[in-house]
Amino acid sequence: MSSGGGLGYSQTLGGRGKTSQFGDLAENSQSLKLIQHGGAFASFQATSFKRRDFCCVRRNDRLLSSLSLLPQGWATLKLSEKEGIAMTRTDWLDLLVVDLPSQSRFYQDLFGFEVLEQSATRVELGSHGKKRLGLQAGAQRVVDPRQSGLYHAAWLLPTRADLGAWLLETQRKGVRLSGASDHGVSEAIYLSDPEGNGIEVYWDKPRSEWPHVSGKLAMVTEALNIRSLAQASKGHRWEGFPVGAELGHLHFQSHELDRAAEFYEDLGFELSQVYPGARFYSLDGYHHDVAVNQWQARYPRDFSAAGLLSYGLQLESRGENRILDVLGTTCVLESLLCQK
């Protein structure tokens, strides 16, 4: 089912429409109701983990967390003193890829990322000297949407004008987009990279405009006025990832939603919203820094497939700690104090 410029839509949270290109924005003035979450998913098999690969998070020589390996190959983080650790934000991610040159070109062209480091098997991309995305060669096949892993990585732009300029740039380049929505808290565009990793690009509305029901934040999935968004660029062209843009949040999918949700709760994230088959978690009152859903995931991740390899979370502590999350992905807890 499609509307307006041929872009598929769904009225349900997590529904998927057809994948097609946006129509001519100059001719498409209709406000479209589009899918909320576009893109596909990353996954790989967490097959063999050893105790020595894990570490504990410490702050001022106090034990804050411990890891336990479950028989199924999952690892769980337990914070013994949640008040002693302060997460701040998502920071970067690494993807395991099949075609390193192609994926590198795609992200450079899509966002204007610059190459920070490069070898025959790895490329690190970023903006303004800061790492945003790492690409590691070695995957044997593209992602499988039925497996646990990344649902999408969401890139936050500073202003509506930035998002409008980026949207127009994608149309000039013929980038294939899969969806868009007005979520009340934000306006978002969705697509996938060539290997099936989901991507969201969005801007946040002022917090004073965020919808609430009975005093609680209530995100929505409503029509996004594509023409209005395009006009918001005010004639300015996209000139690369702007100052102030960042990795806004990460959305995962898991075939075991409760266990995945428990991991992020134990890590210190607060449950902000619950939807059928999905849970959203936040820090400091944000709409969500991390989300987990079980809409399509049916199996554990497959290590030989492309997808999420690792990601970074910043925290107010000393040192860098690497843990294994409930999906089998390496989660790097980065110290803000060490970066100052």
Buried (B, 14 or more C-beta within 10 A) or exposed (E): EBBBBEBBBBEEBBBBBBBBBBBEBEEBEBBBBBBBBBBBBBBBBBEEBEEEBBBEBBBEEEEBBBBEBEEEBBBBBBBBEBEBBBBBBBBBBBBBBBBBEEBBEBBBEBBBBBEBEEEEEBBBBBBEEEBBBBBBBBBEEBBBBBBBBBBBBBBBBBBBBBBBBBBBBBBEEEBEBBBBBBBBBBBBBBBBBBBBBBBBBBBBBEEEEBBEEEEEBBBEBBBBBBBBBBBBBEEEEBEBBBEEBBBBBBBBBBBBBEBBBBBBBBBBBBEBBEBEBBBBBBBEEBBBBBBBBBBBBEEBBBBBBBBBBBBBBBBEBBEBBBBBBBBBBBBBBBBBEEEE
